[in-house]
């Protein structure tokens, strides 16, 4: 009986705590990220240009915080296409790229996980080889970043946000996707994406991490 009572008390406590967290999230004020659209167009020797998006993209994504750009470097023939989408903790609504690509006639040829070591840290990214109608095949890498916690799991995103809310802190998360033409030698495409990502990663905190954008 004593164990059953303790279990019952634990369930009640967790239920009340969850209800309190949900209430606080639903009544929380939005986090305004004024820094997001100041994300640099020049990153090292990479020069960026905006890619226009239709209104339907914003409606589908459910956040105003997103951009799509091409970045060019004199070291490489083809550009890297970068997309970043940012949500605060009131409405984390990411969709994995492979779930959305088919609606535009694109075909996912292959999916795998890519392990990278950059600046002394190991990262695991999801990778896709995609055939886009009228274009060359593309190599795509993507990941999610929850205030410095990098993952490819949407479950992990929500757990990290929940952890921060339990600590009484606000949170935010970003979806970061890079894409480059899939060369005959896959290693060349990976070299291009790796070089760009190495320049990109140090900039992410300043423009997307909760504590930085709320300053």
Secondary structure, DSSP 8 states (H G I E B T S, - for coil): -HHHHHHHHHHHHHHHHHHHHHHHHHHS-----TTGGG--SEETTEEEEE----HHHHHHHT-S-EEEEEEEETT-SS-EEEEEEEEETT------HHHHHGGGT-EEEEEEEEEEEETTEEEEEEEEEEE-TTS-EEEEEEEEEETTEEES-HHHHHHHHHHHHHTT---EEEEEEEEEE--SSHHHHHHHHHHHHHHHHHHHHHHH-HHHHT-
